Amino acid sequence: QVLLVESGGGSVQTGGSLRLSCTASGITGRSYCMAWFRQAPGKEREGVASVYPDFLTTDYADSVKGRFTISQDTATDTLYLQMNNLKPEDSAMYYCATTFTFPQYCSLAYRKTAGMDYWGKGTQVTISS
């Protein structure tokens, strides 16, 4: 059984930083894609960043490139999202998600259509101006 638990959300001012964590269980020994998504009130859910740990390939939304970094500690199966230079428009509920797939199917564009199989419950990020 796959279980994802996010943490690290909070409230910071514009320009600040946060690091989100996602502790995963039930994925060890398998090939998977992991990603962060976010959803603000009244807006569609959007992919923020994805990573295919076996190949260390990553993908980012244009809106976060150069500011956010996705990484994973394979020893603990923990996914991270380092968020720097935060802006009010980054405010949203952030979700960790995973799916068992091949590396070519880990892009945010592909996952937007295909979806993800397992989701965490989310962690709230609020950026004040």
C-alpha positions as CSV (number, residue, x, y, z in Angstrom):
1,Q,0.0,0.0,0.0
2,V,1.4,3.4,-1.0
3,L,1.1,6.2,1.5
4,L,2.3,9.8,1.0
5,V,2.4,12.3,3.8
6,E,3.4,16.0,3.2
7,S,4.8,18.4,5.7
8,G,6.7,21.7,5.7
9,G,4.0,24.1,4.6
10,G,3.4,27.4,6.4
11,S,3.2,31.2,6.0
12,V,6.1,33.3,4.9
13,Q,6.5,36.7,3.4
14,T,7.3,37.5,-0.3
15,G,10.8,36.5,-1.0
16,G,11.0,33.9,1.7
17,S,11.7,30.2,1.4
18,L,10.1,27.0,2.4
19,R,11.0,23.4,2.0
20,L,8.2,20.9,1.6
21,S,8.7,17.2,2.4
22,C,6.8,14.1,1.4
23,T,7.4,10.9,3.2
24,A,6.5,7.9,1.0
25,S,6.0,4.3,1.9
26,G,5.2,1.3,-0.3
27,I,7.3,2.5,-3.2
28,T,10.7,0.9,-2.4
29,G,12.1,-1.3,-5.1
30,R,9.9,0.0,-7.9
31,S,10.3,2.5,-10.7
32,Y,8.2,5.5,-10.2
33,C,7.6,9.2,-11.0
34,M,7.0,11.6,-8.1
35,A,5.7,15.1,-8.4
36,W,4.4,18.1,-6.6
37,F,1.1,19.7,-7.6
38,R,-0.6,22.7,-6.2
39,Q,-4.1,24.1,-6.2
40,A,-5.3,27.5,-5.2
41,P,-8.9,28.3,-4.4
42,G,-10.9,28.7,-7.5
43,K,-8.1,27.5,-9.8
44,E,-7.2,24.3,-11.5
45,R,-4.7,22.0,-10.0
46,E,-1.3,22.5,-11.7
47,G,1.9,20.5,-11.8
48,V,4.8,22.2,-10.1
49,A,7.7,19.8,-10.5
50,S,8.3,16.1,-11.2
51,V,11.3,13.8,-10.8
52,Y,12.1,10.3,-12.0
53,P,14.5,9.1,-9.3
54,D,16.0,6.2,-11.3
55,F,17.2,8.6,-14.0
56,L,17.4,11.8,-12.0
57,T,15.3,13.6,-14.6
58,T,13.3,16.6,-13.5
59,D,10.6,18.8,-15.0
60,Y,9.3,22.2,-13.8
61,A,6.5,24.5,-14.5
62,D,7.6,27.7,-16.2
63,S,6.3,29.7,-13.3
64,V,8.7,28.1,-10.8
65,K,11.8,27.5,-12.9
66,G,14.9,28.9,-11.2
67,R,13.1,29.3,-7.9
68,F,12.0,25.7,-6.9
69,T,14.0,22.6,-6.8
70,I,12.7,19.1,-6.5
71,S,14.8,16.3,-5.1
72,Q,14.5,12.9,-3.4
73,D,16.4,11.1,-0.8
74,T,16.2,7.5,-2.0
75,A,17.5,6.1,1.2
76,T,14.4,7.3,3.0
77,D,12.0,7.6,0.1
78,T,11.4,11.3,1.0
79,L,10.6,13.8,-1.7
80,Y,11.5,17.4,-1.2
81,L,10.5,20.7,-2.8
82,Q,12.8,23.6,-2.0
83,M,11.0,26.8,-2.7
84,N,12.9,30.1,-2.8
85,N,11.9,33.7,-3.7
86,L,8.3,32.9,-3.0
87,K,5.6,35.1,-4.4
88,P,2.0,35.6,-3.4
89,E,0.9,33.6,-6.5
90,D,2.6,30.6,-5.1
91,S,0.0,30.4,-2.3
92,A,-1.8,27.1,-2.6
93,M,-2.4,23.7,-1.2
94,Y,0.6,21.6,-2.3
95,Y,0.2,17.9,-2.9
96,C,2.8,15.1,-3.3
97,A,1.9,12.4,-5.8
98,T,3.4,9.3,-7.3
99,T,2.7,6.8,-10.0
100,F,4.6,3.6,-11.2
101,T,5.6,4.3,-14.8
102,F,8.5,4.7,-17.2
103,P,10.8,7.8,-17.3
104,Q,9.4,9.1,-20.5
105,Y,6.0,9.5,-18.9
106,C,7.1,11.6,-16.0
107,S,6.9,15.0,-17.6
108,L,4.3,17.4,-16.1
109,A,2.6,17.8,-19.5
110,Y,2.1,14.0,-19.7
111,R,1.0,13.6,-16.1
112,K,-1.5,16.5,-16.5
113,T,-3.4,14.2,-18.9
114,A,-2.6,10.8,-17.5
115,G,-2.9,11.7,-13.8
116,M,-1.2,10.2,-10.8
117,D,-2.2,7.1,-9.0
118,Y,-1.4,8.1,-5.4
119,W,-1.8,11.4,-3.6
120,G,-1.0,12.8,-0.2
121,K,-3.5,15.0,1.7
122,G,-1.6,18.2,1.1
123,T,0.2,21.0,3.0
124,Q,-0.8,24.6,2.8
125,V,1.6,27.3,1.7
126,T,0.6,30.9,2.2
127,I,2.8,33.8,0.9
128,S,2.0,37.3,2.2
129,S,3.0,40.5,0.3
